[in-house]
Amino acid sequence: MTPKALFRSFATAEAVTWAGLITALVLRAADVTDSAVPLAGGLHGFVFLAYCVVTVFVWVNQRWRWPVGAIGLLLAVIPFATVPFEIVLARRRLLEGRWRLRPGGENPEGFPEAVQAWVLRRPRTAVLLLVALVAVVFLVLLWLGPPVQKS
């Protein structure tokens, strides 16, 4: 999978889960059902965290300037904004190319690239660790619960 395909799939998934969450909230506001909100919210939260990880991973590979990567992360909190961002990146050719640090590719420079090189050399192990890490962060956030409004 290329950086472009990976980023596109997670940008799309993030937008789709936004749609699910908004739909669930509308159903709750219309007194249709409350039960869809925890499921849609949980799924969106998980995909949101995964999108952020993928954004940083592609950011390192593509050597984006820091404002480009930061905007990619910030746009995840705006419903449906990740898809237009991906389209802009594609048009500007900021998603082109292969994984630079793949086996037989460039040598890593610095800690972020060393991590990425390790991930690209051990993809199965890395995916398992990444899913576990995102799941732990997700479970901690669920355990903490929603923000409490002060009276």
N, C-alpha and C positions, 0 to 999 in steps of 0.2 A: 504494500500500500504506500502510495506517495504521500508527501506532506500535504499536498493539495487535497487528495481524496480523504485523508484522515481529518483534516480541518473542516472540509465541507460537510462530512457526515456528522461531526459533533456540533457544528453551527446549526445545521438543520434539526438535529435531535433536540437541541436546546430550545429552538423556536417552537417545535412541535409540542414539547412538554409545557412551554408557556401557554400554548393554546389549551391544553388539557387543564392546566391549573386555573386559567381564567374561566373556562367553561364550568369547572367545578364550583368556583366562587359565585358565578352567576346563578347556578342551580341552587346554591345555598341561600343566596339573597332572595331568590324567588320562592323560597320555602318549598322547593321540590325535594331536595335531599341534602343532608350534611355529610353523608358517608363518602362522597367522592373526593372531598377536600383532602383528607389525610393521605389517600392513595395518590392523587394527582400531585399534591404538594411534596410528598416523599419522593416520587419518581422525578419530579422537576429538580428537587434539591440534589439528588444523586447525579443527574445529568449535568446540572449547573457546575458542580464540583469537577466532574470529569471534563467538561468543556474548558474549565480554567486550567487544568493540568495539560490538556492537549494544546491549548493556546500557548502556554509557556514552552512546551516541547517544540512546537513549530517555530515559535519566536527564536529560540536558540538556533535551530537548524537553519532558518532563513536569514539569520543575522539582521533581524529587523532593528531599526532604531528604537530606543526605549519608548517614545511616544506611541508608536504603532502597536507594540505589544500591550502597553498600558490601556490604550483605547479598546483593544480587543477584549481585555478583561473587564473594563468598565461597562462596555456595551452589553455584557451578559445580564446586567440588572435591568435593562430596558427591554420590555417585551418585543420579541421578533427582530431585534436590532442585529443579531449575530449573522443573519442571512444576508442583509445588504452589505454588512462589513465584509463578509466572505466574497461577495461579488466584486466589491471595490478592490480587495486584495488581488483577486484573480485578474481583473482588468489591468491593474498596475503591474502584473506579473510578479507579485511578491510571494506567490505560492509555487512558483515553478521549480523544477529540478527534483533531484532524488535526495535521499538522506546523505548528507555530507560525511557523517561519521560512521557510516556502515562499515562492516568488515571489508578491508581493502580500500577504504576511502581515506579521507583526510585524518590527520592525527588531531586529537582534541587539544584545545588550548584553554586552560582554566577549568574550574570546578564544574560549571554547568555543562560544558561540552564533554567533560570526562564522564559525568553521569549519563548524558545522552549516548555516548559511545558504548557504555556498559549496557544500557537498555537495548540498543540496536544489535549488540552482539549476543544478548540473552533475552530475546523477546518474550518467550513463554514465561520465564521466571519474572521478568519485569512486569508483564501484564498481571500475573497473579499478585505480586506485591502491590502494584498500583491499585488494583481492585480492592485488595485488603485495606490499603491506606485510605482510599476514598470511603470505604464502608465504615472504617473506624471513625473518621471525621464526621461522617453522616450520622452515625449512632450517637456520638458525643453531642452533636447539635440537637438530635431528637431528645436525648436525655435532658439537655438544658431546657428544652421547651421553647415556646414562642416568647418574645419579649413581653414583659409585664408592664401594663400601663399604670402609672402612678396616679392616685386619686387627687 
